[in-house]
Amino acid sequence: MIVYNEENDLSPEEFRDVLINSTLAERRPVEDFERIKQMVKVANLIVTARENKKIVGVARALTDFAFCTYLSDLAVDKDYQNRGIGKELIRQVKLRTPQAKLILLSAPKAVNYYPNIGMLRHEHCYYLDDIDGLK
């Protein structure tokens, strides 16, 4: 049985493990443990999915709880994918931030997943990787 809980004190080691066991490690600094520690420390909403205390999924978000929630990381262990865990993690985040619009940037492999679970696509998103890209 999968158990979902808010765990704002999630250890950076467990966070890193679930990133590695999912496909998200391809786009996260899992080799830089100091950055992983900072990512967990400053997130103000972390929801986990566990089976027998083993972490199998995580949703890491930054939110003001009133207007917007940025779901920065949604990771589900590859052995647990296609069981509704990602969708339930999103639901659990939204339940905790009911007034806020949930926003995320999709990983390339997941662009077809989000519309299938009812999320809407927004065409006007922009990002900046580093200061040198600013003109």
Phi, psi and omega in degrees: 000133179273131179245131181252133179213151169282126182225074181290354175252025179305138180287145177298331179295315179292321178300312179299318180301314182290328174297315181294320182283352174254187176271358185288338180300338178298335184237019179231152185279059185295341179277349181251089187297329178296320177292320177300315178301317180293321179300319180286319184298318187268347176295137181252007172208113177234124177243134181244159171240128181228146171237120184050046178073351178280129178286126181238352178196154179210142170238118181247122187228158171241126186213154170258000178064006183234320185237314182217148174232118176265112178274095187285321183225128171230107185231132176231129177311134182306325180289349183244004181288161181067029177238009178085007183291316178299315179299318180291324175299317177298316179299318180295321176296314181295322177300328181275348181225059190298329180279337188273144173283129179274126184234139174209160172254125184282141167292148182308321182287349186250007185299332179272346181289312188296317175297328180293337179259007174103005179278149181263145179269142176241127185276352189248052179256141179225154177212161180228120181285315180210168186298331181294341178280347180279126183262000000 
